[in-house]
Amino acid sequence: MTELLLGTKKGLFVLEGEPGGEFELKARAFAGEPVEYAMRDPRSGRLLASVTSPFYGPKLWYADDPSGEWTQADGVALPEEGEEALERIWVLAAGEDERTLYAGGDPGVLFESADGGATWELNRALWEHRIRESWEPGGGGLCLHSIVPWPGDPDRLALAVSAAGVWLTEDRGASWRQGNAGLVPRYVPEDAEADQSSLCVHRLHRARRQPERLFMQFHGGVYRSDDAGQTWTDIGAGLPSDFGFPLVLDPADPDSAYVIPLSADQDRVTPDGRMRVYETRDAGETWVERGDGLPQRDAYLTVLRLAFDTAGEGSDLQLYFGTTTGEVFGSNDAGEGWFGAASLLPPVYSVSAAG
C-alpha cells in the first residue's frame, strides 16, 4: 500500500492505493486553504503540513492522524526588528538524526526544529547572508525550496534558493558558503558581472548511495555535481527542453535522475502538448523518454517543483507527479509505464509519497 500526501490549492488530500490503479481518498484537511507541502516524518510517523492562510499567513501544523486534530507549531516567524514578512513555507525535510526537521520558505529563510516539528527556530547564519547580500527573488518569490541532507552526517546540508543559488554547510548550519561554480544563467545579459547574477535553481537532490553527487534542475539547464556542490556540469543535452521544475532520483542508483521538461520561458507547459518524463541512468550522458500511459495529445500541463516524488527504490521504484490541472499520475515500474492515480482535484502544489 502506498500513501500520497497532496498539497493543493484547496487543502491537503491523503490518498492510499495499490500501485497500478486509482487511489482512494482517505482524509482531507485544511479545506479551502492552500497547502504548500505536507510530509510524513519517516522516523516518527508524524504528519506535518505547511498552510498559507489568506488571513493569518503561513503556518506549520502537525498531527498523528490526518483526520484528527492538527496542532499549530510555534516559532515560525521572522525577527521582529526587521521589515521582511514571511510569505510562505515551501518545503519540509527530515534531518539525519532522530528529531531534527527543516523548513524552507520565502524570503529565503530556513527554520529548524529539534522536537519533531512542535517548535521551530530561525537559522540566523543563513538569514544574515540573505539580509546582507540582498538576495533577489525569482518569478515565484524568494523561495528556499530544496533542503538536501547528507546521509549519515547531520552536520552537512545543501540548500537551493530561487534566485540565490546553492548554499552549503558542514557545521550544522553555523556557517554557509555558496556552491555555484559552473552554473550559467542564460537569462542574464552577457555583460552582467557573474557575482551579480541571479542564480535561479528550480530543484536540487542528492544521490543517497553516492552523496557527493547532486542533480539540479536550473532555470534553463539540468546540471550534475560530483564534488558535493562545489562545481556543476550541464547535462541537459538530449532533452526537448532543459527548462522545468521537478526532479527526482532513484535512491538505489546514483546515476539516475528523472525530469519533466516544460516549454520555456513563459509558456511553461509540456512541450508539443505531450506529457513525458525523461530518465537518465548514466548520470546525464543520455536521456530516455518515458510516456507510455501518459496523455500524448493536447496535454498542455504544468508540474510544479514539489509535485514529483518517489517511493521505494531500484526494481520497486514508484514515481508519482501531480499537475496544476488536478491530475495525479503514477508508475510502479520505475517509469516504464504510467497510470492515473487520481483526477478532478484542485491544482496540485506538492506530492509526498511513502510506500
NUZA-246527 format. One record per residue (C-alpha): residue in one letter; residue number from 1; x, y, z. Coordinates in nm, 4 decimals, decimal comma. Example, Ala and Ser with C-alpha at 12.3 -4.5 7.8 and 13.67 -1.06 7.14 Angstrom:
! residues 2
rec res = A n = 1 x = 1,2300 y = -0,4500 z = 0,7800 .
rec res = S n = 2 x = 1,3670 y = -0,1060 z = 0,7140 .
! end
This chain:
! residues 355
rec res = M n = 1 x = 0,0000 y = 0,0000 z = 0,0000 .
rec res = T n = 2 x = 0,1278 y = 0,3454 z = -0,0944 .
rec res = E n = 3 x = 0,0291 y = 0,6733 z = 0,0699 .
rec res = L n = 4 x = 0,0253 y = 1,0017 z = -0,1196 .
rec res = L n = 5 x = 0,0109 y = 1,3349 z = 0,0613 .
rec res = L n = 6 x = -0,1042 y = 1,6005 z = -0,1843 .
rec res = G n = 7 x = -0,0718 y = 1,9676 z = -0,1067 .
rec res = T n = 8 x = -0,3225 y = 2,1530 z = -0,3222 .
rec res = K n = 9 x = -0,4758 y = 2,4944 z = -0,3729 .
rec res = K n = 10 x = -0,7773 y = 2,3769 z = -0,1711 .
rec res = G n = 11 x = -0,6355 y = 2,1737 z = 0,1129 .
rec res = L n = 12 x = -0,4462 y = 1,8565 z = 0,1957 .
rec res = F n = 13 x = -0,5595 y = 1,5311 z = 0,0331 .
rec res = V n = 14 x = -0,4394 y = 1,1969 z = 0,1711 .
rec res = L n = 15 x = -0,4703 y = 0,9116 z = -0,0785 .
rec res = E n = 16 x = -0,3938 y = 0,5415 z = -0,0439 .
rec res = G n = 17 x = -0,3817 y = 0,2674 z = -0,3023 .
rec res = E n = 18 x = -0,2049 y = -0,0269 z = -0,4552 .
rec res = P n = 19 x = 0,0405 y = 0,0890 z = -0,7235 .
rec res = G n = 20 x = -0,1064 y = 0,0449 z = -1,0683 .
rec res = G n = 21 x = -0,4614 y = 0,1662 z = -1,0121 .
rec res = E n = 22 x = -0,6700 y = 0,4555 z = -0,8919 .
rec res = F n = 23 x = -0,6075 y = 0,5659 z = -0,5341 .
rec res = E n = 24 x = -0,8747 y = 0,6170 z = -0,2669 .
rec res = L n = 25 x = -0,9236 y = 0,9371 z = -0,0692 .
rec res = K n = 26 x = -0,8604 y = 0,8569 z = 0,2982 .
rec res = A n = 27 x = -0,8579 y = 1,2015 z = 0,4545 .
rec res = R n = 28 x = -0,8766 y = 1,5707 z = 0,3795 .
rec res = A n = 29 x = -0,7594 y = 1,8596 z = 0,5950 .
rec res = F n = 30 x = -0,7426 y = 2,2400 z = 0,5722 .
rec res = A n = 31 x = -1,0302 y = 2,2502 z = 0,3250 .
rec res = G n = 32 x = -1,0249 y = 2,5611 z = 0,1107 .
rec res = E n = 33 x = -0,6759 y = 2,6727 z = 0,2201 .
rec res = P n = 34 x = -0,3564 y = 2,6447 z = 0,0143 .
rec res = V n = 35 x = -0,1362 y = 2,3631 z = 0,1425 .
rec res = E n = 36 x = 0,2118 y = 2,4211 z = 0,0043 .
rec res = Y n = 37 x = 0,3696 y = 2,0976 z = 0,1230 .
rec res = A n = 38 x = 0,2983 y = 1,8019 z = 0,3510 .
rec res = M n = 39 x = 0,5120 y = 1,5099 z = 0,4640 .
rec res = R n = 40 x = 0,5094 y = 1,2133 z = 0,6997 .
rec res = D n = 41 x = 0,8199 y = 1,2033 z = 0,9166 .
rec res = P n = 42 x = 0,9713 y = 0,8618 z = 0,8349 .
rec res = R n = 43 x = 1,1148 y = 0,8324 z = 1,1886 .
rec res = S n = 44 x = 0,8066 y = 0,9082 z = 1,3987 .
rec res = G n = 45 x = 0,5154 y = 0,8781 z = 1,1575 .
rec res = R n = 46 x = 0,4025 y = 1,2310 z = 1,2453 .
rec res = L n = 47 x = 0,2405 y = 1,4325 z = 0,9681 .
rec res = L n = 48 x = 0,3429 y = 1,7925 z = 0,9035 .
rec res = A n = 49 x = 0,1840 y = 2,0463 z = 0,6723 .
rec res = S n = 50 x = 0,2603 y = 2,3977 z = 0,5553 .
rec res = V n = 51 x = -0,0575 y = 2,6030 z = 0,5139 .
rec res = T n = 52 x = -0,0777 y = 2,9588 z = 0,3809 .
rec res = S n = 53 x = -0,3850 y = 3,1171 z = 0,5343 .
rec res = P n = 54 x = -0,5241 y = 3,4109 z = 0,3360 .
rec res = F n = 55 x = -0,5961 y = 3,5792 z = 0,6712 .
rec res = Y n = 56 x = -0,3149 y = 3,4702 z = 0,9057 .
rec res = G n = 57 x = -0,0277 y = 3,3984 z = 0,6675 .
rec res = P n = 58 x = 0,1940 y = 3,0872 z = 0,6582 .
rec res = K n = 59 x = 0,1724 y = 2,8386 z = 0,9445 .
rec res = L n = 60 x = 0,3122 y = 2,4927 z = 1,0149 .
rec res = W n = 61 x = 0,0862 y = 2,2256 z = 1,1595 .
rec res = Y n = 62 x = 0,1408 y = 1,8700 z = 1,2853 .
rec res = A n = 63 x = -0,0786 y = 1,5711 z = 1,3655 .
rec res = D n = 64 x = -0,0612 y = 1,1981 z = 1,4268 .
rec res = D n = 65 x = -0,3808 y = 1,1343 z = 1,2299 .
rec res = P n = 66 x = -0,4681 y = 1,3449 z = 0,9238 .
rec res = S n = 67 x = -0,8393 y = 1,3076 z = 1,0049 .
rec res = G n = 68 x = -0,7903 y = 1,4155 z = 1,3656 .
rec res = E n = 69 x = -0,6757 y = 1,7303 z = 1,5418 .
rec res = W n = 70 x = -0,3918 y = 1,9343 z = 1,3957 .
rec res = T n = 71 x = -0,1719 y = 2,1455 z = 1,6241 .
rec res = Q n = 72 x = -0,0075 y = 2,4685 z = 1,5149 .
rec res = A n = 73 x = 0,3691 y = 2,4743 z = 1,5592 .
rec res = D n = 74 x = 0,5414 y = 2,7565 z = 1,7477 .
rec res = G n = 75 x = 0,8327 y = 2,9765 z = 1,6438 .
rec res = V n = 76 x = 0,7664 y = 3,0077 z = 1,2704 .
rec res = A n = 77 x = 0,8357 y = 3,3798 z = 1,2427 .
rec res = L n = 78 x = 1,0969 y = 3,6283 z = 1,1246 .
rec res = P n = 79 x = 1,2884 y = 3,8667 z = 1,3536 .
rec res = E n = 80 x = 1,0613 y = 4,1398 z = 1,4854 .
rec res = E n = 81 x = 1,3216 y = 4,4105 z = 1,4274 .
rec res = G n = 82 x = 1,3241 y = 4,3584 z = 1,0512 .
rec res = E n = 83 x = 1,0946 y = 4,4803 z = 0,7775 .
rec res = E n = 84 x = 1,0668 y = 4,1459 z = 0,5987 .
rec res = A n = 85 x = 0,7438 y = 3,9436 z = 0,6016 .
rec res = L n = 86 x = 0,7199 y = 3,5659 z = 0,5990 .
rec res = E n = 87 x = 0,5361 y = 3,4893 z = 0,2758 .
rec res = R n = 88 x = 0,5305 y = 3,1114 z = 0,2549 .
rec res = I n = 89 x = 0,6823 y = 2,7881 z = 0,3850 .
rec res = W n = 90 x = 0,7729 y = 2,5980 z = 0,0709 .
rec res = V n = 91 x = 0,9139 y = 2,2673 z = 0,1905 .
rec res = L n = 92 x = 0,9811 y = 2,0416 z = 0,4893 .
rec res = A n = 93 x = 1,2574 y = 1,7837 z = 0,5260 .
rec res = A n = 94 x = 1,3791 y = 1,5354 z = 0,7856 .
rec res = G n = 95 x = 1,7339 y = 1,5691 z = 0,9161 .
rec res = E n = 96 x = 1,9832 y = 1,2888 z = 0,9678 .
rec res = D n = 97 x = 1,9389 y = 1,2486 z = 1,3433 .
rec res = E n = 98 x = 1,6363 y = 1,1266 z = 1,5365 .
rec res = R n = 99 x = 1,4435 y = 1,4512 z = 1,5811 .
rec res = T n = 100 x = 1,5638 y = 1,7351 z = 1,3566 .
rec res = L n = 101 x = 1,3352 y = 1,8777 z = 1,0917 .
rec res = Y n = 102 x = 1,3953 y = 2,1627 z = 0,8488 .
rec res = A n = 103 x = 1,1553 y = 2,4050 z = 0,6814 .
rec res = G n = 104 x = 1,2425 y = 2,6346 z = 0,3934 .
rec res = G n = 105 x = 1,0468 y = 2,9370 z = 0,2867 .
rec res = D n = 106 x = 1,0128 y = 3,2824 z = 0,1400 .
rec res = P n = 107 x = 1,2014 y = 3,5170 z = 0,1829 .
rec res = G n = 108 x = 1,4980 y = 3,2790 z = 0,1571 .
rec res = V n = 109 x = 1,4557 y = 3,1514 z = 0,5102 .
rec res = L n = 110 x = 1,5487 y = 2,8270 z = 0,6887 .
rec res = F n = 111 x = 1,3823 y = 2,7109 z = 1,0108 .
rec res = E n = 112 x = 1,4952 y = 2,4192 z = 1,2275 .
rec res = S n = 113 x = 1,3079 y = 2,2014 z = 1,4775 .
rec res = A n = 114 x = 1,4713 y = 1,9775 z = 1,7383 .
rec res = D n = 115 x = 1,1476 y = 1,8311 z = 1,8759 .
rec res = G n = 116 x = 0,9820 y = 1,6735 z = 1,5748 .
rec res = G n = 117 x = 0,8120 y = 1,9866 z = 1,4469 .
rec res = A n = 118 x = 0,6397 y = 2,1250 z = 1,7579 .
rec res = T n = 119 x = 0,8694 y = 2,4294 z = 1,7880 .
rec res = W n = 120 x = 1,0980 y = 2,5994 z = 1,5365 .
rec res = E n = 121 x = 1,3890 y = 2,8433 z = 1,5305 .
rec res = L n = 122 x = 1,5280 y = 3,0588 z = 1,2531 .
rec res = N n = 123 x = 1,8746 y = 2,9714 z = 1,1231 .
rec res = R n = 124 x = 2,0392 y = 3,3072 z = 1,1913 .
rec res = A n = 125 x = 2,3601 y = 3,2408 z = 0,9986 .
rec res = L n = 126 x = 2,1791 y = 3,1922 z = 0,6681 .
rec res = W n = 127 x = 1,9453 y = 3,4817 z = 0,7456 .
rec res = E n = 128 x = 2,2436 y = 3,7137 z = 0,7830 .
rec res = H n = 129 x = 2,3585 y = 3,6179 z = 0,4323 .
rec res = R n = 130 x = 2,0104 y = 3,6822 z = 0,2973 .
rec res = I n = 131 x = 1,9893 y = 4,0314 z = 0,4529 .
rec res = R n = 132 x = 2,3486 y = 4,1432 z = 0,3958 .
rec res = E n = 133 x = 2,3615 y = 4,0307 z = 0,0335 .
rec res = S n = 134 x = 2,0090 y = 4,1439 z = -0,0588 .
rec res = W n = 135 x = 1,9080 y = 3,8230 z = -0,2329 .
rec res = E n = 136 x = 1,6824 y = 3,8753 z = -0,5337 .
rec res = P n = 137 x = 1,3607 y = 3,6728 z = -0,5808 .
rec res = G n = 138 x = 1,2791 y = 3,4546 z = -0,8787 .
rec res = G n = 139 x = 0,9454 y = 3,4527 z = -1,0573 .
rec res = G n = 140 x = 0,7823 y = 3,2609 z = -0,7714 .
rec res = G n = 141 x = 0,9338 y = 3,4722 z = -0,4964 .
rec res = L n = 142 x = 1,2494 y = 3,4339 z = -0,2899 .
rec res = C n = 143 x = 1,1896 y = 3,0683 z = -0,2138 .
rec res = L n = 144 x = 1,4122 y = 2,8246 z = -0,0293 .
rec res = H n = 145 x = 1,2596 y = 2,5119 z = -0,1836 .
rec res = S n = 146 x = 1,5221 y = 2,2346 z = -0,1622 .
rec res = I n = 147 x = 1,6758 y = 2,1014 z = 0,1608 .
rec res = V n = 148 x = 1,9224 y = 1,8182 z = 0,0995 .
rec res = P n = 149 x = 2,0821 y = 1,6384 z = 0,3964 .
rec res = W n = 150 x = 2,3956 y = 1,4246 z = 0,3697 .
rec res = P n = 151 x = 2,3112 y = 1,0616 z = 0,4512 .
rec res = G n = 152 x = 2,4520 y = 0,9666 z = 0,7895 .
rec res = D n = 153 x = 2,6063 y = 1,3074 z = 0,8628 .
rec res = P n = 154 x = 2,3743 y = 1,5581 z = 1,0349 .
rec res = D n = 155 x = 2,6353 y = 1,8352 z = 1,0084 .
rec res = R n = 156 x = 2,6290 y = 1,8556 z = 0,6296 .
rec res = L n = 157 x = 2,3430 y = 2,0135 z = 0,4370 .
rec res = A n = 158 x = 2,2813 y = 2,1656 z = 0,0940 .
rec res = L n = 159 x = 2,0086 y = 2,4173 z = 0,0152 .
rec res = A n = 160 x = 1,8745 y = 2,5723 z = -0,3043 .
rec res = V n = 161 x = 1,7155 y = 2,9155 z = -0,3238 .
rec res = S n = 162 x = 1,5446 y = 3,0833 z = -0,6154 .
rec res = A n = 163 x = 1,7148 y = 3,3054 z = -0,7066 .
rec res = A n = 164 x = 2,0208 y = 3,2911 z = -0,4791 .
rec res = G n = 165 x = 2,1727 y = 2,9598 z = -0,5863 .
rec res = V n = 166 x = 2,3123 y = 2,6719 z = -0,3805 .
rec res = W n = 167 x = 2,4292 y = 2,7070 z = -0,0207 .
rec res = L n = 168 x = 2,6375 y = 2,4510 z = 0,1695 .
rec res = T n = 169 x = 2,7209 y = 2,3904 z = 0,5344 .
rec res = E n = 170 x = 2,9494 y = 2,1395 z = 0,7066 .
rec res = D n = 171 x = 2,8864 y = 2,2605 z = 1,0629 .
rec res = R n = 172 x = 2,5132 y = 2,2031 z = 1,1019 .
rec res = G n = 173 x = 2,4178 y = 2,5463 z = 0,9772 .
rec res = A n = 174 x = 2,6543 y = 2,7577 z = 1,1892 .
rec res = S n = 175 x = 2,8162 y = 2,8886 z = 0,8700 .
rec res = W n = 176 x = 2,7309 y = 2,8774 z = 0,4988 .
rec res = R n = 177 x = 2,9111 y = 2,9113 z = 0,1673 .
rec res = Q n = 178 x = 2,7969 y = 2,9173 z = -0,1934 .
rec res = G n = 179 x = 2,8256 y = 2,6222 z = -0,4311 .
rec res = N n = 180 x = 2,7533 y = 2,7682 z = -0,7740 .
rec res = A n = 181 x = 3,0656 y = 2,7258 z = -0,9891 .
rec res = G n = 182 x = 2,9716 y = 2,6206 z = -1,3412 .
rec res = L n = 183 x = 2,6113 y = 2,7404 z = -1,3380 .
rec res = V n = 184 x = 2,5337 y = 2,9582 z = -1,6406 .
rec res = P n = 185 x = 2,2283 y = 3,1866 z = -1,6084 .
rec res = R n = 186 x = 2,1447 y = 3,2335 z = -1,9756 .
rec res = Y n = 187 x = 1,8610 y = 3,4687 z = -1,8827 .
rec res = V n = 188 x = 2,1129 y = 3,7263 z = -1,7544 .
rec res = P n = 189 x = 2,2789 y = 3,9690 z = -2,0021 .
rec res = E n = 190 x = 2,6244 y = 3,8514 z = -2,1066 .
rec res = D n = 191 x = 2,7899 y = 4,1694 z = -1,9835 .
rec res = A n = 192 x = 2,6491 y = 4,1311 z = -1,6301 .
rec res = E n = 193 x = 2,9033 y = 4,0549 z = -1,3588 .
rec res = A n = 194 x = 2,8989 y = 3,6893 z = -1,2602 .
rec res = D n = 195 x = 2,8756 y = 3,7631 z = -0,8879 .
rec res = Q n = 196 x = 2,5708 y = 3,9809 z = -0,9516 .
rec res = S n = 197 x = 2,3810 y = 3,7148 z = -1,1428 .
rec res = S n = 198 x = 2,0588 y = 3,5810 z = -1,0018 .
rec res = L n = 199 x = 2,1027 y = 3,2050 z = -0,9886 .
rec res = C n = 200 x = 1,7547 y = 3,0605 z = -1,0257 .
rec res = V n = 201 x = 1,7783 y = 2,6985 z = -0,9122 .
rec res = H n = 202 x = 1,4472 y = 2,5166 z = -0,9536 .
rec res = R n = 203 x = 1,5148 y = 2,1860 z = -0,7698 .
rec res = L n = 204 x = 1,8040 y = 2,0024 z = -0,6042 .
rec res = H n = 205 x = 1,8508 y = 1,6380 z = -0,4993 .
rec res = R n = 206 x = 2,1351 y = 1,4211 z = -0,3682 .
rec res = A n = 207 x = 2,2201 y = 1,0609 z = -0,4650 .
rec res = R n = 208 x = 2,1913 y = 0,8737 z = -0,1355 .
rec res = R n = 209 x = 2,4315 y = 0,5933 z = -0,2353 .
rec res = Q n = 210 x = 2,6917 y = 0,8447 z = -0,3584 .
rec res = P n = 211 x = 2,6259 y = 1,1597 z = -0,1535 .
rec res = E n = 212 x = 2,8892 y = 1,3768 z = -0,3177 .
rec res = R n = 213 x = 2,6755 y = 1,3577 z = -0,6341 .
rec res = L n = 214 x = 2,3930 y = 1,6110 z = -0,6740 .
rec res = F n = 215 x = 2,1474 y = 1,6718 z = -0,9577 .
rec res = M n = 216 x = 1,9851 y = 2,0067 z = -1,0287 .
rec res = Q n = 217 x = 1,7051 y = 2,1432 z = -1,2438 .
rec res = F n = 218 x = 1,8035 y = 2,5009 z = -1,3232 .
rec res = H n = 219 x = 1,6163 y = 2,7832 z = -1,4946 .
rec res = G n = 220 x = 1,7495 y = 2,6724 z = -1,8318 .
rec res = G n = 221 x = 1,9754 y = 2,3732 z = -1,7710 .
rec res = V n = 222 x = 1,9944 y = 2,0369 z = -1,5969 .
rec res = Y n = 223 x = 2,3181 y = 2,0001 z = -1,4013 .
rec res = R n = 224 x = 2,5194 y = 1,7403 z = -1,2114 .
rec res = S n = 225 x = 2,7812 y = 1,7888 z = -0,9413 .
rec res = D n = 226 x = 3,0290 y = 1,5149 z = -0,8476 .
rec res = D n = 227 x = 3,2027 y = 1,7115 z = -0,5711 .
rec res = A n = 228 x = 2,9197 y = 1,7808 z = -0,3268 .
rec res = G n = 229 x = 2,8097 y = 2,1010 z = -0,4967 .
rec res = Q n = 230 x = 3,1450 y = 2,2714 z = -0,5413 .
rec res = T n = 231 x = 3,1193 y = 2,2684 z = -0,9226 .
rec res = W n = 232 x = 2,8488 y = 2,1865 z = -1,1764 .
rec res = T n = 233 x = 2,8326 y = 2,0338 z = -1,5264 .
rec res = D n = 234 x = 2,5427 y = 2,0882 z = -1,7670 .
rec res = I n = 235 x = 2,3838 y = 1,7531 z = -1,8646 .
rec res = G n = 236 x = 2,0719 y = 1,8829 z = -2,0391 .
rec res = A n = 237 x = 2,1699 y = 1,7817 z = -2,3938 .
rec res = G n = 238 x = 1,9151 y = 1,5394 z = -2,5409 .
rec res = L n = 239 x = 1,6099 y = 1,6823 z = -2,3652 .
rec res = P n = 240 x = 1,3309 y = 1,8519 z = -2,5648 .
rec res = S n = 241 x = 1,3686 y = 2,1450 z = -2,3250 .
rec res = D n = 242 x = 1,6167 y = 2,1955 z = -2,0439 .
rec res = F n = 243 x = 1,3669 y = 2,4180 z = -1,8632 .
rec res = G n = 244 x = 1,1466 y = 2,2654 z = -1,5964 .
rec res = F n = 245 x = 1,0798 y = 2,2492 z = -1,2254 .
rec res = P n = 246 x = 1,0537 y = 1,8951 z = -1,0822 .
rec res = L n = 247 x = 1,3361 y = 1,6445 z = -1,0395 .
rec res = V n = 248 x = 1,3610 y = 1,3092 z = -0,8584 .
rec res = L n = 249 x = 1,6230 y = 1,0349 z = -0,8229 .
rec res = D n = 250 x = 1,6219 y = 0,6600 z = -0,7714 .
rec res = P n = 251 x = 1,7704 y = 0,6188 z = -0,4203 .
rec res = A n = 252 x = 1,9341 y = 0,2925 z = -0,5290 .
rec res = D n = 253 x = 2,1138 y = 0,4325 z = -0,8339 .
rec res = P n = 254 x = 2,3481 y = 0,7346 z = -0,8129 .
rec res = D n = 255 x = 2,3472 y = 0,7599 z = -1,1939 .
rec res = S n = 256 x = 1,9693 y = 0,8088 z = -1,2115 .
rec res = A n = 257 x = 1,7551 y = 1,1190 z = -1,2478 .
rec res = Y n = 258 x = 1,4065 y = 1,1946 z = -1,3746 .
rec res = V n = 259 x = 1,2892 y = 1,5327 z = -1,5028 .
rec res = I n = 260 x = 0,9674 y = 1,6657 z = -1,6571 .
rec res = P n = 261 x = 1,0620 y = 1,9245 z = -1,9211 .
rec res = L n = 262 x = 0,8438 y = 2,2276 z = -1,9792 .
rec res = S n = 263 x = 0,8436 y = 2,4793 z = -2,2592 .
rec res = A n = 264 x = 1,0469 y = 2,7847 z = -2,1707 .
rec res = D n = 265 x = 1,0225 y = 3,0535 z = -2,0799 .
rec res = Q n = 266 x = 0,6735 y = 3,1983 z = -2,0429 .
rec res = D n = 267 x = 0,4582 y = 2,9099 z = -2,1687 .
rec res = R n = 268 x = 0,5674 y = 2,6599 z = -1,9029 .
rec res = V n = 269 x = 0,3612 y = 2,3648 z = -2,0225 .
rec res = T n = 270 x = 0,4574 y = 2,0239 z = -2,1560 .
rec res = P n = 271 x = 0,6286 y = 2,0619 z = -2,4985 .
rec res = D n = 272 x = 0,4128 y = 1,9875 z = -2,8048 .
rec res = G n = 273 x = 0,1149 y = 1,9035 z = -2,5829 .
rec res = R n = 274 x = 0,2705 y = 1,5670 z = -2,4896 .
rec res = M n = 275 x = 0,3151 y = 1,4564 z = -2,1279 .
rec res = R n = 276 x = 0,6589 y = 1,2958 z = -2,0984 .
rec res = V n = 277 x = 0,9028 y = 1,2122 z = -1,8221 .
rec res = Y n = 278 x = 1,2709 y = 1,1819 z = -1,9131 .
rec res = E n = 279 x = 1,5061 y = 0,9406 z = -1,7390 .
rec res = T n = 280 x = 1,8831 y = 0,9049 z = -1,7312 .
rec res = R n = 281 x = 2,0647 y = 0,6007 z = -1,5943 .
rec res = D n = 282 x = 2,4133 y = 0,7174 z = -1,6938 .
rec res = A n = 283 x = 2,4387 y = 1,0412 z = -1,4949 .
rec res = G n = 284 x = 2,3060 y = 1,2560 z = -1,7780 .
rec res = E n = 285 x = 2,5077 y = 1,1250 z = -2,0725 .
rec res = T n = 286 x = 2,1807 y = 1,0178 z = -2,2369 .
rec res = W n = 287 x = 1,8097 y = 1,0672 z = -2,1687 .
rec res = V n = 288 x = 1,5228 y = 0,8262 z = -2,2427 .
rec res = E n = 289 x = 1,1620 y = 0,9354 z = -2,2982 .
rec res = R n = 290 x = 0,9069 y = 0,7704 z = -2,0680 .
rec res = G n = 291 x = 0,5496 y = 0,8416 z = -2,1728 .
rec res = D n = 292 x = 0,3648 y = 0,5105 z = -2,2026 .
rec res = G n = 293 x = 0,0240 y = 0,5641 z = -2,0428 .
rec res = L n = 294 x = 0,0540 y = 0,9435 z = -2,0192 .
rec res = P n = 295 x = -0,1516 y = 1,1871 z = -2,2316 .
rec res = Q n = 296 x = 0,0207 y = 1,2343 z = -2,5669 .
rec res = R n = 297 x = -0,2152 y = 1,4755 z = -2,7379 .
rec res = D n = 298 x = -0,3461 y = 1,8187 z = -2,6410 .
rec res = A n = 299 x = -0,1950 y = 1,7816 z = -2,2932 .
rec res = Y n = 300 x = -0,0746 y = 2,1294 z = -2,2038 .
rec res = L n = 301 x = 0,0009 y = 2,0518 z = -1,8412 .
rec res = T n = 302 x = 0,2269 y = 2,2050 z = -1,5782 .
rec res = V n = 303 x = 0,4042 y = 2,0169 z = -1,2995 .
rec res = L n = 304 x = 0,5365 y = 2,2325 z = -1,0163 .
rec res = R n = 305 x = 0,8732 y = 2,1855 z = -0,8463 .
rec res = L n = 306 x = 0,7469 y = 1,9935 z = -0,5406 .
rec res = A n = 307 x = 0,4820 y = 1,7894 z = -0,7219 .
rec res = F n = 308 x = 0,7055 y = 1,4924 z = -0,8155 .
rec res = D n = 309 x = 0,8156 y = 1,2232 z = -0,5687 .
rec res = T n = 310 x = 0,9210 y = 0,8606 z = -0,5346 .
rec res = A n = 311 x = 0,8525 y = 0,5627 z = -0,3125 .
rec res = G n = 312 x = 1,0731 y = 0,2556 z = -0,2921 .
rec res = E n = 313 x = 1,3873 y = 0,2121 z = -0,4979 .
rec res = G n = 314 x = 1,5515 y = 0,0026 z = -0,7665 .
rec res = S n = 315 x = 1,3195 y = -0,2560 z = -0,9202 .
rec res = D n = 316 x = 1,0488 y = -0,1457 z = -0,6736 .
rec res = L n = 317 x = 1,0761 y = 0,2255 z = -0,7568 .
rec res = Q n = 318 x = 0,7433 y = 0,4070 z = -0,7786 .
rec res = L n = 319 x = 0,7067 y = 0,7550 z = -0,9316 .
rec res = Y n = 320 x = 0,4200 y = 0,9993 z = -0,8739 .
rec res = F n = 321 x = 0,3539 y = 1,3500 z = -1,0002 .
rec res = G n = 322 x = 0,0599 y = 1,5905 z = -0,9838 .
rec res = T n = 323 x = -0,0430 y = 1,8630 z = -1,2254 .
rec res = T n = 324 x = -0,1949 y = 2,2078 z = -1,1991 .
rec res = T n = 325 x = -0,4996 y = 2,0611 z = -1,3731 .
rec res = G n = 326 x = -0,5681 y = 1,8389 z = -1,0700 .
rec res = E n = 327 x = -0,4466 y = 1,5036 z = -1,2006 .
rec res = V n = 328 x = -0,2023 y = 1,2605 z = -1,0384 .
rec res = F n = 329 x = -0,0085 y = 1,0073 z = -1,2449 .
rec res = G n = 330 x = 0,1964 y = 0,7179 z = -1,1135 .
rec res = S n = 331 x = 0,4365 y = 0,4487 z = -1,2265 .
rec res = N n = 332 x = 0,5076 y = 0,1254 z = -1,0402 .
rec res = D n = 333 x = 0,7913 y = 0,0124 z = -1,2690 .
rec res = A n = 334 x = 1,0436 y = 0,2977 z = -1,2486 .
rec res = G n = 335 x = 0,8785 y = 0,4943 z = -1,5280 .
rec res = E n = 336 x = 0,8335 y = 0,2247 z = -1,7923 .
rec res = G n = 337 x = 0,4558 y = 0,2636 z = -1,7806 .
rec res = W n = 338 x = 0,2168 y = 0,5094 z = -1,6195 .
rec res = F n = 339 x = -0,1350 y = 0,5021 z = -1,4736 .
rec res = G n = 340 x = -0,3854 y = 0,7571 z = -1,3477 .
rec res = A n = 341 x = -0,3855 y = 0,7626 z = -0,9672 .
rec res = A n = 342 x = -0,6316 y = 1,0500 z = -0,9143 .
rec res = S n = 343 x = -0,8167 y = 1,3209 z = -1,1045 .
rec res = L n = 344 x = -1,0607 y = 1,6095 z = -1,0577 .
rec res = L n = 345 x = -0,8556 y = 1,7552 z = -0,7728 .
rec res = P n = 346 x = -0,7623 y = 2,1186 z = -0,7153 .
rec res = P n = 347 x = -0,4281 y = 2,2295 z = -0,8642 .
rec res = V n = 348 x = -0,1565 y = 2,0127 z = -0,7092 .
rec res = Y n = 349 x = 0,1264 y = 2,2032 z = -0,5406 .
rec res = S n = 350 x = 0,3174 y = 1,9106 z = -0,3903 .
rec res = V n = 351 x = 0,3347 y = 1,5318 z = -0,3774 .
rec res = S n = 352 x = 0,4925 y = 1,3295 z = -0,0965 .
rec res = A n = 353 x = 0,4866 y = 0,9516 z = -0,1389 .
rec res = A n = 354 x = 0,5529 y = 0,6680 z = 0,1046 .
rec res = G n = 355 x = 0,5213 y = 0,3015 z = 0,0243 .
! end
